[in-house]
């Protein structure tokens, strides 16, 4: 039973962890180095950075 739990648990956690990265990577709110910075923030700071991305991106107005 423990092995089945491990087989199901880790892929589910990985998908949940990758969702914010995919949303930022596919978003049209930001581009270029700003998008890379947001992705790095999500990798190193986790979900808090993703919440900030949803609230504050883009940091500068697009023309």
CHARMM internal coordinates of N, CA and C (Angstrom, degrees):
IC EDIT
DIST 1 N 1 CA 1.4424
DIST 1 CA 1 C 1.5321
ANGL 1 N 1 CA 1 C 111.28
DIST 1 C 2 N 1.3340
ANGL 1 CA 1 C 2 N 116.60
DIHE 1 N 1 CA 1 C 2 N -36.78
DIST 2 N 2 CA 1.4593
ANGL 1 C 2 N 2 CA 119.71
DIHE 1 CA 1 C 2 N 2 CA 179.65
DIST 2 CA 2 C 1.5179
ANGL 2 N 2 CA 2 C 111.85
DIHE 1 C 2 N 2 CA 2 C -63.91
DIST 2 C 3 N 1.3135
ANGL 2 CA 2 C 3 N 116.87
DIHE 2 N 2 CA 2 C 3 N -37.93
DIST 3 N 3 CA 1.4571
ANGL 2 C 3 N 3 CA 120.50
DIHE 2 CA 2 C 3 N 3 CA -179.87
DIST 3 CA 3 C 1.5196
ANGL 3 N 3 CA 3 C 110.68
DIHE 2 C 3 N 3 CA 3 C -65.47
DIST 3 C 4 N 1.3208
ANGL 3 CA 3 C 4 N 117.55
DIHE 3 N 3 CA 3 C 4 N -41.70
DIST 4 N 4 CA 1.4576
ANGL 3 C 4 N 4 CA 121.23
DIHE 3 CA 3 C 4 N 4 CA 178.02
DIST 4 CA 4 C 1.5226
ANGL 4 N 4 CA 4 C 110.56
DIHE 3 C 4 N 4 CA 4 C -62.68
DIST 4 C 5 N 1.3100
ANGL 4 CA 4 C 5 N 116.91
DIHE 4 N 4 CA 4 C 5 N -40.60
DIST 5 N 5 CA 1.4557
ANGL 4 C 5 N 5 CA 121.11
DIHE 4 CA 4 C 5 N 5 CA 177.61
DIST 5 CA 5 C 1.5249
ANGL 5 N 5 CA 5 C 110.67
DIHE 4 C 5 N 5 CA 5 C -61.72
DIST 5 C 6 N 1.3183
ANGL 5 CA 5 C 6 N 117.82
DIHE 5 N 5 CA 5 C 6 N -43.22
DIST 6 N 6 CA 1.4584
ANGL 5 C 6 N 6 CA 121.49
DIHE 5 CA 5 C 6 N 6 CA 178.66
DIST 6 CA 6 C 1.5163
ANGL 6 N 6 CA 6 C 111.16
DIHE 5 C 6 N 6 CA 6 C -65.40
DIST 6 C 7 N 1.3112
ANGL 6 CA 6 C 7 N 117.21
DIHE 6 N 6 CA 6 C 7 N -40.84
DIST 7 N 7 CA 1.4629
ANGL 6 C 7 N 7 CA 120.97
DIHE 6 CA 6 C 7 N 7 CA -179.22
DIST 7 CA 7 C 1.5234
ANGL 7 N 7 CA 7 C 110.63
DIHE 6 C 7 N 7 CA 7 C -63.59
DIST 7 C 8 N 1.3053
ANGL 7 CA 7 C 8 N 118.16
DIHE 7 N 7 CA 7 C 8 N -36.70
DIST 8 N 8 CA 1.4605
ANGL 7 C 8 N 8 CA 121.54
DIHE 7 CA 7 C 8 N 8 CA -179.50
DIST 8 CA 8 C 1.5240
ANGL 8 N 8 CA 8 C 112.83
DIHE 7 C 8 N 8 CA 8 C -86.49
DIST 8 C 9 N 1.3092
ANGL 8 CA 8 C 9 N 117.40
DIHE 8 N 8 CA 8 C 9 N -34.72
DIST 9 N 9 CA 1.4540
ANGL 8 C 9 N 9 CA 121.83
DIHE 8 CA 8 C 9 N 9 CA -173.53
DIST 9 CA 9 C 1.5279
ANGL 9 N 9 CA 9 C 112.71
DIHE 8 C 9 N 9 CA 9 C -69.16
DIST 9 C 10 N 1.2996
ANGL 9 CA 9 C 10 N 118.34
DIHE 9 N 9 CA 9 C 10 N -49.85
DIST 10 N 10 CA 1.4585
ANGL 9 C 10 N 10 CA 121.12
DIHE 9 CA 9 C 10 N 10 CA -174.41
DIST 10 CA 10 C 1.5268
ANGL 10 N 10 CA 10 C 113.55
DIHE 9 C 10 N 10 CA 10 C -65.68
DIST 10 C 11 N 1.3289
ANGL 10 CA 10 C 11 N 120.56
DIHE 10 N 10 CA 10 C 11 N -42.67
DIST 11 N 11 CA 1.4693
ANGL 10 C 11 N 11 CA 118.57
DIHE 10 CA 10 C 11 N 11 CA 175.61
DIST 11 CA 11 C 1.5307
ANGL 11 N 11 CA 11 C 113.01
DIHE 10 C 11 N 11 CA 11 C -64.09
DIST 11 C 12 N 1.3138
ANGL 11 CA 11 C 12 N 117.33
DIHE 11 N 11 CA 11 C 12 N -36.08
DIST 12 N 12 CA 1.4631
ANGL 11 C 12 N 12 CA 119.95
DIHE 11 CA 11 C 12 N 12 CA 178.70
DIST 12 CA 12 C 1.5234
ANGL 12 N 12 CA 12 C 110.34
DIHE 11 C 12 N 12 CA 12 C -65.37
DIST 12 C 13 N 1.3116
ANGL 12 CA 12 C 13 N 117.30
DIHE 12 N 12 CA 12 C 13 N -44.22
DIST 13 N 13 CA 1.4682
ANGL 12 C 13 N 13 CA 121.40
DIHE 12 CA 12 C 13 N 13 CA 177.84
DIST 13 CA 13 C 1.5277
ANGL 13 N 13 CA 13 C 110.21
DIHE 12 C 13 N 13 CA 13 C -63.58
DIST 13 C 14 N 1.3203
ANGL 13 CA 13 C 14 N 117.82
DIHE 13 N 13 CA 13 C 14 N -40.61
DIST 14 N 14 CA 1.4642
ANGL 13 C 14 N 14 CA 121.17
DIHE 13 CA 13 C 14 N 14 CA 179.25
DIST 14 CA 14 C 1.5227
ANGL 14 N 14 CA 14 C 111.09
DIHE 13 C 14 N 14 CA 14 C -62.54
DIST 14 C 15 N 1.3100
ANGL 14 CA 14 C 15 N 117.34
DIHE 14 N 14 CA 14 C 15 N -43.37
DIST 15 N 15 CA 1.4662
ANGL 14 C 15 N 15 CA 120.80
DIHE 14 CA 14 C 15 N 15 CA 179.42
DIST 15 CA 15 C 1.5254
ANGL 15 N 15 CA 15 C 110.19
DIHE 14 C 15 N 15 CA 15 C -64.42
DIST 15 C 16 N 1.3181
ANGL 15 CA 15 C 16 N 117.02
DIHE 15 N 15 CA 15 C 16 N -44.11
DIST 16 N 16 CA 1.4682
ANGL 15 C 16 N 16 CA 120.54
DIHE 15 CA 15 C 16 N 16 CA 178.81
DIST 16 CA 16 C 1.5267
ANGL 16 N 16 CA 16 C 110.50
DIHE 15 C 16 N 16 CA 16 C -61.81
DIST 16 C 17 N 1.3173
ANGL 16 CA 16 C 17 N 117.44
DIHE 16 N 16 CA 16 C 17 N -37.69
DIST 17 N 17 CA 1.4614
ANGL 16 C 17 N 17 CA 121.33
DIHE 16 CA 16 C 17 N 17 CA 179.96
DIST 17 CA 17 C 1.5282
ANGL 17 N 17 CA 17 C 111.43
DIHE 16 C 17 N 17 CA 17 C -71.32
DIST 17 C 18 N 1.3428
ANGL 17 CA 17 C 18 N 117.37
DIHE 17 N 17 CA 17 C 18 N -30.88
DIST 18 N 18 CA 1.4609
ANGL 17 C 18 N 18 CA 121.36
DIHE 17 CA 17 C 18 N 18 CA -177.38
DIST 18 CA 18 C 1.5261
ANGL 18 N 18 CA 18 C 113.67
DIHE 17 C 18 N 18 CA 18 C -84.86
DIST 18 C 19 N 1.3183
ANGL 18 CA 18 C 19 N 118.62
DIHE 18 N 18 CA 18 C 19 N -16.58
DIST 19 N 19 CA 1.4646
ANGL 18 C 19 N 19 CA 120.97
DIHE 18 CA 18 C 19 N 19 CA -178.17
DIST 19 CA 19 C 1.5341
ANGL 19 N 19 CA 19 C 112.53
DIHE 18 C 19 N 19 CA 19 C -56.38
DIST 19 C 20 N 1.3420
ANGL 19 CA 19 C 20 N 120.44
DIHE 19 N 19 CA 19 C 20 N -49.87
DIST 20 N 20 CA 1.4691
ANGL 19 C 20 N 20 CA 118.93
DIHE 19 CA 19 C 20 N 20 CA 178.69
DIST 20 CA 20 C 1.5259
ANGL 20 N 20 CA 20 C 113.02
DIHE 19 C 20 N 20 CA 20 C -60.83
DIST 20 C 21 N 1.3225
ANGL 20 CA 20 C 21 N 117.41
DIHE 20 N 20 CA 20 C 21 N -36.31
DIST 21 N 21 CA 1.4669
ANGL 20 C 21 N 21 CA 119.83
DIHE 20 CA 20 C 21 N 21 CA 178.33
DIST 21 CA 21 C 1.5196
ANGL 21 N 21 CA 21 C 110.84
DIHE 20 C 21 N 21 CA 21 C -63.37
DIST 21 C 22 N 1.3132
ANGL 21 CA 21 C 22 N 116.77
DIHE 21 N 21 CA 21 C 22 N -42.75
DIST 22 N 22 CA 1.4609
ANGL 21 C 22 N 22 CA 120.68
DIHE 21 CA 21 C 22 N 22 CA 179.63
DIST 22 CA 22 C 1.5221
ANGL 22 N 22 CA 22 C 111.07
DIHE 21 C 22 N 22 CA 22 C -66.26
DIST 22 C 23 N 1.3191
ANGL 22 CA 22 C 23 N 117.19
DIHE 22 N 22 CA 22 C 23 N -40.89
DIST 23 N 23 CA 1.4654
ANGL 22 C 23 N 23 CA 120.31
DIHE 22 CA 22 C 23 N 23 CA 179.51
DIST 23 CA 23 C 1.5231
ANGL 23 N 23 CA 23 C 110.70
DIHE 22 C 23 N 23 CA 23 C -62.02
DIST 23 C 24 N 1.3175
ANGL 23 CA 23 C 24 N 117.39
DIHE 23 N 23 CA 23 C 24 N -44.39
DIST 24 N 24 CA 1.4640
ANGL 23 C 24 N 24 CA 120.55
DIHE 23 CA 23 C 24 N 24 CA 179.30
DIST 24 CA 24 C 1.5229
ANGL 24 N 24 CA 24 C 110.62
DIHE 23 C 24 N 24 CA 24 C -67.50
DIST 24 C 25 N 1.3208
ANGL 24 CA 24 C 25 N 117.50
DIHE 24 N 24 CA 24 C 25 N -43.89
DIST 25 N 25 CA 1.4657
ANGL 24 C 25 N 25 CA 120.87
DIHE 24 CA 24 C 25 N 25 CA -178.16
DIST 25 CA 25 C 1.5263
ANGL 25 N 25 CA 25 C 111.81
DIHE 24 C 25 N 25 CA 25 C -62.56
DIST 25 C 26 N 1.3091
ANGL 25 CA 25 C 26 N 117.83
DIHE 25 N 25 CA 25 C 26 N -34.11
DIST 26 N 26 CA 1.4610
ANGL 25 C 26 N 26 CA 121.35
DIHE 25 CA 25 C 26 N 26 CA -177.34
DIST 26 CA 26 C 1.5242
ANGL 26 N 26 CA 26 C 113.37
DIHE 25 C 26 N 26 CA 26 C -94.36
DIST 26 C 27 N 1.3195
ANGL 26 CA 26 C 27 N 117.56
DIHE 26 N 26 CA 26 C 27 N -5.18
DIST 27 N 27 CA 1.4590
ANGL 26 C 27 N 27 CA 121.65
DIHE 26 CA 26 C 27 N 27 CA -176.73
DIST 27 CA 27 C 1.5243
ANGL 27 N 27 CA 27 C 111.49
DIHE 26 C 27 N 27 CA 27 C -74.70
DIST 27 C 28 N 1.3213
ANGL 27 CA 27 C 28 N 115.19
DIHE 27 N 27 CA 27 C 28 N 148.63
DIST 28 N 28 CA 1.4630
ANGL 27 C 28 N 28 CA 119.77
DIHE 27 CA 27 C 28 N 28 CA 175.62
DIST 28 CA 28 C 1.5282
ANGL 28 N 28 CA 28 C 111.49
DIHE 27 C 28 N 28 CA 28 C -100.21
DIST 28 C 29 N 1.3268
ANGL 28 CA 28 C 29 N 118.09
DIHE 28 N 28 CA 28 C 29 N 6.02
DIST 29 N 29 CA 1.4657
ANGL 28 C 29 N 29 CA 121.83
DIHE 28 CA 28 C 29 N 29 CA 178.49
DIST 29 CA 29 C 1.5228
ANGL 29 N 29 CA 29 C 111.71
DIHE 28 C 29 N 29 CA 29 C -65.13
DIST 29 C 30 N 1.3274
ANGL 29 CA 29 C 30 N 116.53
DIHE 29 N 29 CA 29 C 30 N -38.12
DIST 30 N 30 CA 1.4576
ANGL 29 C 30 N 30 CA 121.41
DIHE 29 CA 29 C 30 N 30 CA -177.37
DIST 30 CA 30 C 1.5203
ANGL 30 N 30 CA 30 C 109.53
DIHE 29 C 30 N 30 CA 30 C -130.52
DIST 30 C 31 N 1.3241
ANGL 30 CA 30 C 31 N 114.72
DIHE 30 N 30 CA 30 C 31 N 167.53
DIST 31 N 31 CA 1.4658
ANGL 30 C 31 N 31 CA 118.88
DIHE 30 CA 30 C 31 N 31 CA 177.43
DIST 31 CA 31 C 1.5224
ANGL 31 N 31 CA 31 C 109.25
DIHE 30 C 31 N 31 CA 31 C -152.06
DIST 31 C 32 N 1.3203
ANGL 31 CA 31 C 32 N 115.18
DIHE 31 N 31 CA 31 C 32 N 165.58
DIST 32 N 32 CA 1.4551
ANGL 31 C 32 N 32 CA 121.87
DIHE 31 CA 31 C 32 N 32 CA 174.36
DIST 32 CA 32 C 1.5118
ANGL 32 N 32 CA 32 C 114.73
DIHE 31 C 32 N 32 CA 32 C 60.73
DIST 32 C 33 N 1.3317
ANGL 32 CA 32 C 33 N 114.43
DIHE 32 N 32 CA 32 C 33 N -134.00
DIST 33 N 33 CA 1.4618
ANGL 32 C 33 N 33 CA 119.87
DIHE 32 CA 32 C 33 N 33 CA -174.21
DIST 33 CA 33 C 1.5284
ANGL 33 N 33 CA 33 C 112.26
DIHE 32 C 33 N 33 CA 33 C -67.98
DIST 33 C 34 N 1.3283
ANGL 33 CA 33 C 34 N 117.49
DIHE 33 N 33 CA 33 C 34 N -28.19
DIST 34 N 34 CA 1.4607
ANGL 33 C 34 N 34 CA 119.23
DIHE 33 CA 33 C 34 N 34 CA 177.68
DIST 34 CA 34 C 1.5314
ANGL 34 N 34 CA 34 C 110.47
DIHE 33 C 34 N 34 CA 34 C -66.12
DIST 34 C 35 N 1.3301
ANGL 34 CA 34 C 35 N 116.60
DIHE 34 N 34 CA 34 C 35 N -39.65
DIST 35 N 35 CA 1.4678
ANGL 34 C 35 N 35 CA 120.57
DIHE 34 CA 34 C 35 N 35 CA 177.84
DIST 35 CA 35 C 1.5260
ANGL 35 N 35 CA 35 C 110.41
DIHE 34 C 35 N 35 CA 35 C -65.16
DIST 35 C 36 N 1.3204
ANGL 35 CA 35 C 36 N 117.03
DIHE 35 N 35 CA 35 C 36 N -41.78
DIST 36 N 36 CA 1.4667
ANGL 35 C 36 N 36 CA 121.04
DIHE 35 CA 35 C 36 N 36 CA 178.36
DIST 36 CA 36 C 1.5263
ANGL 36 N 36 CA 36 C 110.36
DIHE 35 C 36 N 36 CA 36 C -62.49
DIST 36 C 37 N 1.3282
ANGL 36 CA 36 C 37 N 116.93
DIHE 36 N 36 CA 36 C 37 N -40.87
DIST 37 N 37 CA 1.4644
ANGL 36 C 37 N 37 CA 120.39
DIHE 36 CA 36 C 37 N 37 CA 178.77
DIST 37 CA 37 C 1.5251
ANGL 37 N 37 CA 37 C 111.13
DIHE 36 C 37 N 37 CA 37 C -62.71
DIST 37 C 38 N 1.3289
ANGL 37 CA 37 C 38 N 117.78
DIHE 37 N 37 CA 37 C 38 N -42.76
DIST 38 N 38 CA 1.4648
ANGL 37 C 38 N 38 CA 120.71
DIHE 37 CA 37 C 38 N 38 CA 178.13
DIST 38 CA 38 C 1.5228
ANGL 38 N 38 CA 38 C 111.01
DIHE 37 C 38 N 38 CA 38 C -64.12
DIST 38 C 39 N 1.3197
ANGL 38 CA 38 C 39 N 117.29
DIHE 38 N 38 CA 38 C 39 N -41.23
DIST 39 N 39 CA 1.4683
ANGL 38 C 39 N 39 CA 120.30
DIHE 38 CA 38 C 39 N 39 CA 179.33
DIST 39 CA 39 C 1.5258
ANGL 39 N 39 CA 39 C 110.40
DIHE 38 C 39 N 39 CA 39 C -63.54
DIST 39 C 40 N 1.3257
ANGL 39 CA 39 C 40 N 117.28
DIHE 39 N 39 CA 39 C 40 N -42.93
DIST 40 N 40 CA 1.4657
ANGL 39 C 40 N 40 CA 120.21
DIHE 39 CA 39 C 40 N 40 CA 177.69
DIST 40 CA 40 C 1.5263
ANGL 40 N 40 CA 40 C 111.45
DIHE 39 C 40 N 40 CA 40 C -63.74
DIST 40 C 41 N 1.3232
ANGL 40 CA 40 C 41 N 116.76
DIHE 40 N 40 CA 40 C 41 N -38.49
DIST 41 N 41 CA 1.4619
ANGL 40 C 41 N 41 CA 119.32
DIHE 40 CA 40 C 41 N 41 CA 176.48
DIST 41 CA 41 C 1.5197
ANGL 41 N 41 CA 41 C 111.42
DIHE 40 C 41 N 41 CA 41 C -61.80
DIST 41 C 42 N 1.3191
ANGL 41 CA 41 C 42 N 117.06
DIHE 41 N 41 CA 41 C 42 N -42.58
DIST 42 N 42 CA 1.4659
ANGL 41 C 42 N 42 CA 119.95
DIHE 41 CA 41 C 42 N 42 CA 179.38
DIST 42 CA 42 C 1.5246
ANGL 42 N 42 CA 42 C 110.37
DIHE 41 C 42 N 42 CA 42 C -64.98
DIST 42 C 43 N 1.3221
ANGL 42 CA 42 C 43 N 117.28
DIHE 42 N 42 CA 42 C 43 N -38.83
DIST 43 N 43 CA 1.4667
ANGL 42 C 43 N 43 CA 119.90
DIHE 42 CA 42 C 43 N 43 CA 179.91
DIST 43 CA 43 C 1.5280
ANGL 43 N 43 CA 43 C 110.73
DIHE 42 C 43 N 43 CA 43 C -64.13
DIST 43 C 44 N 1.3382
ANGL 43 CA 43 C 44 N 117.05
DIHE 43 N 43 CA 43 C 44 N -43.72
DIST 44 N 44 CA 1.4565
ANGL 43 C 44 N 44 CA 119.85
DIHE 43 CA 43 C 44 N 44 CA -173.65
DIST 44 CA 44 C 1.5287
ANGL 44 N 44 CA 44 C 114.47
DIHE 43 C 44 N 44 CA 44 C -92.52
DIST 44 C 45 N 1.3259
ANGL 44 CA 44 C 45 N 117.98
DIHE 44 N 44 CA 44 C 45 N -24.36
DIST 45 N 45 CA 1.4585
ANGL 44 C 45 N 45 CA 120.65
DIHE 44 CA 44 C 45 N 45 CA -177.80
DIST 45 CA 45 C 1.5247
ANGL 45 N 45 CA 45 C 111.10
DIHE 44 C 45 N 45 CA 45 C -109.32
DIST 45 C 46 N 1.3043
ANGL 45 CA 45 C 46 N 117.38
DIHE 45 N 45 CA 45 C 46 N -19.16
DIST 46 N 46 CA 1.4556
ANGL 45 C 46 N 46 CA 125.23
DIHE 45 CA 45 C 46 N 46 CA 176.16
DIST 46 CA 46 C 1.5245
ANGL 46 N 46 CA 46 C 112.41
DIHE 45 C 46 N 46 CA 46 C 80.52
DIST 46 C 47 N 1.3065
ANGL 46 CA 46 C 47 N 115.78
DIHE 46 N 46 CA 46 C 47 N -143.61
DIST 47 N 47 CA 1.4642
ANGL 46 C 47 N 47 CA 121.73
DIHE 46 CA 46 C 47 N 47 CA -168.11
DIST 47 CA 47 C 1.5218
ANGL 47 N 47 CA 47 C 113.58
DIHE 46 C 47 N 47 CA 47 C -65.37
DIST 47 C 48 N 1.3103
ANGL 47 CA 47 C 48 N 119.16
DIHE 47 N 47 CA 47 C 48 N -25.37
DIST 48 N 48 CA 1.4595
ANGL 47 C 48 N 48 CA 120.02
DIHE 47 CA 47 C 48 N 48 CA 178.77
DIST 48 CA 48 C 1.5226
ANGL 48 N 48 CA 48 C 110.76
DIHE 47 C 48 N 48 CA 48 C -62.15
DIST 48 C 49 N 1.3082
ANGL 48 CA 48 C 49 N 117.70
DIHE 48 N 48 CA 48 C 49 N -40.88
DIST 49 N 49 CA 1.4610
ANGL 48 C 49 N 49 CA 121.01
DIHE 48 CA 48 C 49 N 49 CA 178.44
DIST 49 CA 49 C 1.5207
ANGL 49 N 49 CA 49 C 110.76
DIHE 48 C 49 N 49 CA 49 C -65.10
DIST 49 C 50 N 1.3270
ANGL 49 CA 49 C 50 N 117.95
DIHE 49 N 49 CA 49 C 50 N -35.46
DIST 50 N 50 CA 1.4551
ANGL 49 C 50 N 50 CA 120.91
DIHE 49 CA 49 C 50 N 50 CA 178.68
DIST 50 CA 50 C 1.5263
ANGL 50 N 50 CA 50 C 110.48
DIHE 49 C 50 N 50 CA 50 C -65.65
DIST 50 C 51 N 1.3111
ANGL 50 CA 50 C 51 N 117.39
DIHE 50 N 50 CA 50 C 51 N -40.90
DIST 51 N 51 CA 1.4648
ANGL 50 C 51 N 51 CA 120.84
DIHE 50 CA 50 C 51 N 51 CA 176.91
DIST 51 CA 51 C 1.5247
ANGL 51 N 51 CA 51 C 109.79
DIHE 50 C 51 N 51 CA 51 C -62.34
DIST 51 C 52 N 1.3267
ANGL 51 CA 51 C 52 N 117.59
DIHE 51 N 51 CA 51 C 52 N -43.24
DIST 52 N 52 CA 1.4608
ANGL 51 C 52 N 52 CA 120.78
DIHE 51 CA 51 C 52 N 52 CA 176.97
DIST 52 CA 52 C 1.5224
ANGL 52 N 52 CA 52 C 111.21
DIHE 51 C 52 N 52 CA 52 C -63.13
DIST 52 C 53 N 1.3261
ANGL 52 CA 52 C 53 N 117.44
DIHE 52 N 52 CA 52 C 53 N -37.85
DIST 53 N 53 CA 1.4605
ANGL 52 C 53 N 53 CA 120.92
DIHE 52 CA 52 C 53 N 53 CA 177.28
DIST 53 CA 53 C 1.5251
ANGL 53 N 53 CA 53 C 110.11
DIHE 52 C 53 N 53 CA 53 C -60.26
DIST 53 C 54 N 1.3199
ANGL 53 CA 53 C 54 N 116.68
DIHE 53 N 53 CA 53 C 54 N -46.47
DIST 54 N 54 CA 1.4588
ANGL 53 C 54 N 54 CA 120.33
DIHE 53 CA 53 C 54 N 54 CA -178.68
DIST 54 CA 54 C 1.5343
ANGL 54 N 54 CA 54 C 111.16
DIHE 53 C 54 N 54 CA 54 C -64.18
DIST 54 C 55 N 1.3203
ANGL 54 CA 54 C 55 N 117.43
DIHE 54 N 54 CA 54 C 55 N -31.04
DIST 55 N 55 CA 1.4608
ANGL 54 C 55 N 55 CA 120.80
DIHE 54 CA 54 C 55 N 55 CA -178.56
DIST 55 CA 55 C 1.5271
ANGL 55 N 55 CA 55 C 113.51
DIHE 54 C 55 N 55 CA 55 C -85.33
DIST 55 C 56 N 1.3284
ANGL 55 CA 55 C 56 N 117.92
DIHE 55 N 55 CA 55 C 56 N -39.63
DIST 56 N 56 CA 1.4557
ANGL 55 C 56 N 56 CA 120.72
DIHE 55 CA 55 C 56 N 56 CA -167.63
DIST 56 CA 56 C 1.5243
ANGL 56 N 56 CA 56 C 116.26
DIHE 55 C 56 N 56 CA 56 C -112.51
DIST 56 C 57 N 1.3061
ANGL 56 CA 56 C 57 N 120.53
DIHE 56 N 56 CA 56 C 57 N -15.33
DIST 57 N 57 CA 1.4684
ANGL 56 C 57 N 57 CA 120.77
DIHE 56 CA 56 C 57 N 57 CA -177.17
DIST 57 CA 57 C 1.5190
ANGL 57 N 57 CA 57 C 109.55
DIHE 56 C 57 N 57 CA 57 C -73.90
DIST 57 C 58 N 1.2746
ANGL 57 CA 57 C 58 N 121.07
DIHE 57 N 57 CA 57 C 58 N 143.45
DIST 58 N 58 CA 1.4618
ANGL 57 C 58 N 58 CA 128.57
DIHE 57 CA 57 C 58 N 58 CA -6.12
DIST 58 CA 58 C 1.5243
ANGL 58 N 58 CA 58 C 111.01
DIHE 57 C 58 N 58 CA 58 C -78.04
DIST 58 C 59 N 1.3239
ANGL 58 CA 58 C 59 N 115.11
DIHE 58 N 58 CA 58 C 59 N 152.63
DIST 59 N 59 CA 1.4546
ANGL 58 C 59 N 59 CA 120.17
DIHE 58 CA 58 C 59 N 59 CA -178.30
DIST 59 CA 59 C 1.5205
ANGL 59 N 59 CA 59 C 112.19
DIHE 58 C 59 N 59 CA 59 C -74.07
DIST 59 C 60 N 1.3233
ANGL 59 CA 59 C 60 N 116.98
DIHE 59 N 59 CA 59 C 60 N -30.97
DIST 60 N 60 CA 1.4598
ANGL 59 C 60 N 60 CA 120.00
DIHE 59 CA 59 C 60 N 60 CA 177.62
DIST 60 CA 60 C 1.5237
ANGL 60 N 60 CA 60 C 108.65
DIHE 59 C 60 N 60 CA 60 C -121.32
DIST 60 C 61 N 1.2973
ANGL 60 CA 60 C 61 N 115.68
DIHE 60 N 60 CA 60 C 61 N 149.57
DIST 61 N 61 CA 1.4603
ANGL 60 C 61 N 61 CA 121.35
DIHE 60 CA 60 C 61 N 61 CA -177.51
DIST 61 CA 61 C 1.5230
ANGL 61 N 61 CA 61 C 110.74
DIHE 60 C 61 N 61 CA 61 C -67.83
DIST 61 C 62 N 1.3413
ANGL 61 CA 61 C 62 N 115.19
DIHE 61 N 61 CA 61 C 62 N 137.48
DIST 62 N 62 CA 1.4577
ANGL 61 C 62 N 62 CA 119.43
DIHE 61 CA 61 C 62 N 62 CA 176.31
DIST 62 CA 62 C 1.5194
ANGL 62 N 62 CA 62 C 109.11
DIHE 61 C 62 N 62 CA 62 C -83.97
DIST 62 C 63 N 1.3235
ANGL 62 CA 62 C 63 N 116.08
DIHE 62 N 62 CA 62 C 63 N 146.55
DIST 63 N 63 CA 1.4630
ANGL 62 C 63 N 63 CA 120.26
DIHE 62 CA 62 C 63 N 63 CA -177.11
DIST 63 CA 63 C 1.4964
ANGL 63 N 63 CA 63 C 111.44
DIHE 62 C 63 N 63 CA 63 C -96.47
END
COOR INIT
IC SEED 1 N 1 CA 1 C
IC BUILD
